[in-house]
Amino acid sequence: MSKSMNLRELDINEMPFWPAPFRFGALVLLVVICLGLAHYFLLADEWSAYKREQAKEQQLKDDYRVKYQTAVNLPVYREQLDQLNRDLEVLLDMLPSDDETARLLDDITLVGTRSGLEFDRIEWLQAQPREFYTALPIRIDLSGGYHQIGEFIGQIAGLHRIINVKDFTLQSADFDDSLTLNITAETYRQKTLRAEQ
């Protein structure tokens, strides 16, 4: 065969007789095709699995760092939980129990009469269950002087039990200098258990 052979003259059946550069090129092409097919059929799934495992490894490292920080700070968290439980106990003691609700009305009445106020009405309204507690609304209607009402509100705020004044109206009487105060207040009864350690 002549050395000036071009690609169009090559016959695949006469490959052993091709000139050396063409045989070498065909061999390289064959090797590349085999490697490509081997990668596609044999290694592609393994490579994808390797990449997934690498990503999972990074996620596990991040999770480990977070858990390590939590474990390192566990004594601090326990101390904070103990403090929160102590604070919660103080607050829960400020909520009336079932047998203390009547006494709470007596306390409010006593504070009002000591302030020189006259009660028209003081009564419990319908209890309102909420997610973590039950609201116990109180309706209070009273009358008296401006300073007496101010003293009454201040003493209500100083009671041992939690009382939240929600709505109120203050009106002056037509016939004298007295004021009429209508209050809707709330106290609360807890429904949840204490925090566990």
DRENBAFI-824422 format. One line per 5 residues: number of its first residue (from 1); their letters; for each residue x, y, z of N, C-alpha, C. Coordinates in steps of 0.05 Angstrom, whole numbers, padded with zeros to 5 digits. Layout:
// residues N
NUM> A> X Y Z X Y Z X Y Z | ...
***
This chain:
// residues 197
1> MSKSM> 00017 -00024 00000 00000 00000 00000 00018 00025 00000 | 00007 00046 -00012 00022 00071 -00013 00019 00086 00012 | 00039 00103 00018 00038 00118 00043 00021 00142 00040 | 00013 00150 00016 -00004 00174 00012 -00034 00167 00013 | -00041 00146 00027 -00068 00137 00030 -00084 00158 00047
6> NLREL> -00109 00164 00039 -00125 00182 00057 -00147 00166 00070 | -00163 00179 00087 -00184 00165 00103 -00205 00152 00086 | -00211 00163 00063 -00232 00151 00046 -00224 00125 00034 | -00200 00121 00031 -00190 00096 00019 -00187 00073 00039 | -00190 00079 00065 -00185 00059 00085 -00209 00040 00086
11> DINEM> -00204 00014 00088 -00224 -00006 00090 -00221 -00019 00118 | -00243 -00021 00132 -00242 -00032 00159 -00233 -00061 00160 | -00237 -00076 00138 -00229 -00103 00137 -00198 -00106 00133 | -00185 -00085 00124 -00157 -00086 00120 -00142 -00070 00141 | -00153 -00068 00165 -00141 -00052 00186 -00113 -00060 00193
16> PFWPA> -00106 -00086 00193 -00078 -00093 00200 -00058 -00082 00180 | -00067 -00075 00156 -00049 -00065 00135 -00049 -00035 00133 | -00064 -00021 00150 -00065 00008 00149 -00038 00019 00157 | -00032 00043 00149 -00007 00056 00158 -00008 00060 00188 | 00015 00061 00201 00018 00062 00230 00002 00085 00243
21> PFRFG> 00003 00109 00233 -00013 00131 00246 -00042 00125 00246 | -00053 00114 00225 -00082 00108 00224 -00089 00085 00243 | -00071 00064 00244 -00076 00043 00263 -00075 00053 00292 | -00056 00070 00298 -00054 00082 00325 -00078 00099 00331 | -00087 00115 00312 -00111 00132 00316 -00136 00115 00321
26> ALVLL> -00139 00093 00305 -00162 00076 00309 -00161 00062 00336 | -00136 00054 00344 -00133 00042 00370 -00141 00061 00393 | -00132 00086 00391 -00138 00106 00411 -00168 00111 00411 | -00181 00113 00388 -00210 00117 00386 -00225 00093 00399 | -00216 00069 00393 -00228 00046 00405 -00225 00045 00435
31> VVICL> -00202 00053 00445 -00197 00054 00474 -00215 00075 00487 | -00218 00098 00474 -00235 00120 00485 -00264 00110 00485 | -00274 00097 00464 -00301 00087 00464 -00306 00067 00485 | -00286 00048 00489 -00289 00027 00509 -00289 00040 00537 | -00272 00059 00542 -00272 00073 00568 -00298 00088 00573
36> GLAHY> -00308 00101 00552 -00333 00115 00555 -00356 00097 00561 | -00358 00074 00547 -00379 00054 00552 -00375 00042 00580 | -00350 00036 00588 -00345 00025 00615 -00354 00045 00636 | -00347 00070 00632 -00355 00091 00651 -00385 00093 00653 | -00398 00093 00630 -00427 00096 00629 -00441 00072 00642
41> FLLAD> -00433 00048 00635 -00447 00024 00645 -00437 00014 00672 | -00412 00019 00678 -00400 00008 00703 -00396 00029 00725 | -00387 00052 00718 -00378 00071 00738 -00398 00094 00743 | -00416 00100 00725 -00434 00124 00728 -00450 00122 00754 | -00463 00098 00759 -00479 00095 00783 -00462 00096 00808
46> EWSAY> -00438 00084 00806 -00420 00085 00829 -00411 00114 00835 | -00406 00129 00814 -00397 00157 00817 -00419 00173 00830 | -00444 00169 00821 -00467 00184 00832 -00470 00176 00862 | -00468 00150 00868 -00470 00141 00895 -00448 00154 00912 | -00424 00156 00901 -00401 00168 00915 -00407 00197 00921
51> KREQA> -00418 00212 00902 -00424 00240 00906 -00446 00243 00928 | -00466 00225 00927 -00487 00226 00947 -00476 00221 00975 | -00458 00202 00977 -00446 00196 01003 -00428 00219 01012 | -00415 00233 00994 -00400 00256 01002 -00418 00278 01013 | -00440 00282 01000 -00459 00303 01010 -00470 00294 01037
56> KEQQL> -00476 00268 01040 -00486 00258 01066 -00465 00261 01088 | -00440 00256 01080 -00418 00259 01100 -00417 00288 01110 | -00420 00307 01092 -00419 00336 01100 -00443 00342 01119 | -00466 00331 01112 -00490 00335 01129 -00485 00323 01156 | -00474 00299 01157 -00469 00286 01183 -00448 00302 01199
61> KDDYR> -00428 00313 01186 -00409 00330 01200 -00423 00355 01212 | -00440 00367 01196 -00455 00391 01207 -00473 00383 01230 | -00487 00360 01228 -00504 00351 01250 -00487 00346 01275 | -00463 00334 01271 -00446 00328 01293 -00437 00354 01307 | -00430 00375 01291 -00422 00400 01303 -00444 00412 01320
66> VKYQT> -00469 00411 01310 -00492 00422 01325 -00496 00406 01350 | -00496 00380 01348 -00500 00363 01372 -00477 00366 01392 | -00453 00370 01382 -00430 00374 01399 -00433 00400 01415 | -00442 00421 01401 -00446 00446 01415 -00468 00444 01436 | -00489 00429 01430 -00510 00425 01449 -00500 00409 01473
71> AVNLP> -00484 00388 01468 -00473 00372 01490 -00454 00388 01507 | -00438 00404 01495 -00419 00421 01510 -00434 00440 01528 | -00457 00451 01518 -00472 00471 01533 -00494 00459 01550 | -00495 00432 01552 -00516 00419 01567 -00518 00428 01596 | -00495 00431 01611 -00498 00441 01638 -00510 00469 01640
76> VYREQ> -00503 00486 01621 -00515 00513 01621 -00545 00511 01615 | -00553 00494 01596 -00581 00491 01589 -00597 00480 01613 | -00584 00461 01628 -00598 00450 01651 -00602 00471 01673 | -00581 00488 01676 -00583 00509 01696 -00605 00529 01688 | -00607 00535 01662 -00628 00553 01652 -00655 00540 01656
81> LDQLN> -00658 00514 01651 -00683 00500 01655 -00691 00501 01684 | -00672 00496 01702 -00678 00498 01731 -00688 00525 01739 | -00675 00546 01728 -00683 00574 01734 -00711 00579 01723 | -00716 00569 01698 -00743 00573 01687 -00764 00558 01703 | -00757 00534 01713 -00776 00519 01730 -00782 00534 01756
86> RDLEV> -00761 00546 01768 -00765 00561 01792 -00783 00586 01787 | -00778 00599 01764 -00794 00622 01757 -00823 00614 01751 | -00826 00591 01738 -00852 00581 01732 -00868 00574 01757 | -00854 00562 01777 -00867 00555 01802 -00877 00581 01816 | -00861 00602 01815 -00870 00627 01827 -00895 00638 01813
91> LLDML> -00895 00637 01787 -00918 00646 01772 -00942 00629 01776 | -00938 00602 01776 -00960 00584 01780 -00973 00588 01808 | -00956 00595 01828 -00967 00601 01854 -00984 00626 01854 | -00980 00643 01835 -00996 00667 01833 -01023 00663 01819 | -01027 00639 01808 -01053 00633 01795 -01071 00620 01816
96> PSDDE> -01096 00628 01817 -01114 00617 01838 -01121 00588 01831 | -01124 00572 01851 -01135 00545 01847 -01165 00547 01849 | -01179 00524 01844 -01208 00525 01845 -01219 00534 01871 | -01207 00526 01893 -01218 00533 01919 -01209 00561 01928 | -01192 00575 01912 -01183 00602 01919 -01198 00623 01903
101> TARLL> -01214 00616 01883 -01227 00636 01867 -01247 00653 01882 | -01262 00640 01900 -01281 00656 01917 -01266 00675 01935 | -01243 00666 01946 -01227 00684 01963 -01216 00707 01947 | -01210 00703 01921 -01199 00725 01905 -01220 00747 01902 | -01246 00739 01898 -01267 00760 01897 -01269 00774 01924
106> DDITL> -01266 00760 01946 -01266 00773 01972 -01243 00792 01975 | -01219 00785 01965 -01196 00803 01967 -01201 00828 01951 | -01212 00825 01927 -01218 00848 01910 -01239 00866 01923 | -01259 00854 01935 -01280 00870 01949 -01268 00884 01973 | -01251 00871 01988 -01238 00883 02011 -01221 00907 02003
111> VGTRS> -01205 00904 01981 -01189 00926 01971 -01206 00949 01963 | -01229 00943 01950 -01247 00965 01941 -01260 00980 01964 | -01269 00965 01984 -01282 00978 02007 -01262 00993 02024 | -01237 00984 02026 -01217 00999 02040 -01210 01025 02026 | -01213 01024 01999 -01207 01049 01984 -01231 01068 01984
116> GLEFD> -01253 01059 01996 -01277 01077 01998 -01295 01075 01974 | -01293 01054 01959 -01310 01050 01935 -01335 01035 01942 | -01355 01039 01925 -01381 01026 01928 -01384 01007 01905 | -01388 00981 01910 -01391 00961 01889 -01420 00958 01881 | -01424 00960 01855 -01451 00954 01844 -01453 00924 01835
121> RIEWL> -01430 00914 01826 -01430 00886 01818 -01401 00876 01817 | -01397 00851 01826 -01372 00837 01823 -01379 00807 01820 | -01372 00795 01797 -01380 00767 01792 -01361 00755 01771 | -01360 00728 01773 -01345 00713 01753 -01362 00711 01727 | -01349 00713 01705 -01361 00708 01679 -01354 00680 01670
126> QAQPR> -01364 00672 01647 -01359 00645 01636 -01329 00640 01632 | -01319 00618 01643 -01290 00611 01639 -01284 00606 01610 | -01260 00614 01601 -01253 00612 01573 -01228 00595 01570 | -01232 00569 01563 -01208 00551 01560 -01191 00560 01537 | -01165 00561 01541 -01146 00567 01520 -01126 00544 01519
131> EFYTA> -01106 00546 01502 -01088 00523 01497 -01074 00514 01522 | -01061 00532 01537 -01045 00524 01560 -01057 00532 01587 | -01078 00547 01586 -01090 00557 01611 -01120 00562 01607 | -01133 00567 01629 -01161 00575 01627 -01164 00604 01638 | -01176 00621 01622 -01180 00649 01630 -01205 00650 01647
136> LPIRI> -01204 00664 01670 -01227 00667 01687 -01234 00697 01688 | -01253 00706 01671 -01260 00734 01671 -01276 00742 01695 | -01272 00767 01704 -01286 00779 01727 -01299 00805 01717 | -01324 00809 01723 -01338 00834 01717 -01340 00849 01743 | -01330 00875 01743 -01331 00891 01767 -01343 00918 01759
141> DLSGG> -01364 00926 01772 -01376 00953 01769 -01375 00966 01796 | -01363 00990 01797 -01361 01004 01823 -01362 01034 01818 | -01365 01049 01840 -01365 01078 01837 -01350 01090 01861 | -01339 01114 01857 -01325 01128 01878 -01309 01151 01866 | -01292 01163 01882 -01276 01186 01872 -01252 01177 01855
146> YHQIG> -01241 01197 01842 -01218 01192 01823 -01195 01180 01838 | -01187 01191 01860 -01164 01181 01875 -01170 01154 01888 | -01195 01149 01896 -01202 01123 01907 -01200 01101 01886 | -01209 01108 01861 -01207 01088 01839 -01177 01083 01833 | -01161 01104 01832 -01133 01100 01827 -01120 01083 01848
151> EFIGQ> -01127 01087 01874 -01116 01071 01895 -01125 01042 01892 | -01150 01038 01885 -01161 01011 01881 -01145 00996 01859 | -01141 01009 01836 -01126 00996 01814 -01098 00990 01823 | -01085 01008 01837 -01058 01002 01847 -01057 00979 01866 | -01077 00977 01884 -01077 00954 01903 -01084 00928 01889
156> IAGLH> -01101 00929 01869 -01107 00905 01853 -01081 00894 01840 | -01065 00913 01829 -01040 00904 01817 -01021 00892 01837 | -01024 00900 01863 -01006 00890 01883 -01015 00864 01896 | -01038 00854 01888 -01048 00829 01900 -01029 00806 01893 | -01028 00785 01909 -01011 00762 01905 -01018 00747 01880
161> RIINV> -01043 00748 01872 -01053 00733 01848 -01051 00751 01823 | -01046 00738 01800 -01045 00752 01775 -01073 00761 01767 | -01076 00787 01763 -01102 00797 01753 -01095 00817 01730 | -01107 00812 01707 -01101 00828 01684 -01127 00844 01677 | -01125 00871 01678 -01148 00887 01671 -01148 00890 01641
166> KDFTL> -01170 00879 01628 -01171 00879 01599 -01186 00903 01588 | -01210 00907 01597 -01227 00928 01586 -01238 00944 01610 | -01240 00970 01607 -01252 00986 01627 -01264 01011 01615 | -01285 01021 01628 -01297 01047 01621 -01299 01063 01647 | -01293 01088 01645 -01294 01106 01667 -01312 01129 01659
171> QSADF> -01334 01133 01675 -01353 01154 01668 -01358 01171 01693 | -01363 01196 01688 -01370 01213 01711 -01400 01213 01715 | -01408 01215 01740 -01437 01215 01746 -01448 01243 01741 | -01473 01245 01734 -01485 01271 01727 -01491 01287 01752 | -01497 01274 01774 -01507 01288 01798 -01486 01296 01818
176> DDSLT> -01462 01284 01817 -01440 01292 01836 -01413 01288 01823 | -01392 01290 01839 -01364 01287 01829 -01355 01258 01827 | -01371 01239 01833 -01362 01211 01833 -01360 01201 01805 | -01344 01179 01803 -01339 01166 01777 -01350 01137 01779 | -01358 01127 01756 -01367 01099 01754 -01346 01084 01737
181> LNITA> -01336 01062 01748 -01316 01046 01735 -01327 01018 01729 | -01326 01011 01703 -01335 00984 01695 -01310 00970 01685 | -01303 00947 01697 -01278 00932 01690 -01285 00904 01682 | -01272 00895 01661 -01271 00866 01656 -01242 00858 01660 | -01237 00842 01680 -01210 00834 01687 -01208 00803 01683
186> ETYRQ> -01184 00793 01682 -01180 00764 01680 -01158 00755 01699 | -01163 00731 01710 -01142 00716 01723 -01141 00690 01709 | -01122 00673 01715 -01117 00650 01699 -01112 00625 01716 | -01120 00602 01706 -01115 00577 01719 -01099 00560 01699 | -01077 00549 01708 -01060 00534 01689 -01071 00507 01683
191> KTLRA> -01066 00497 01658 -01075 00471 01649 -01052 00453 01643 | -01028 00464 01642 -01004 00447 01634 -00990 00437 01658 | -00974 00416 01653 -00957 00405 01675 -00932 00422 01676 | -00918 00419 01698 -00892 00432 01702 -00872 00422 01681 | -00853 00438 01674 -00832 00429 01655 -00816 00406 01666
196> EQ> -00810 00387 01649 -00795 00363 01658 -00766 00367 01651 | -00749 00355 01667 -00720 00356 01662 -00711 00331 01648
***
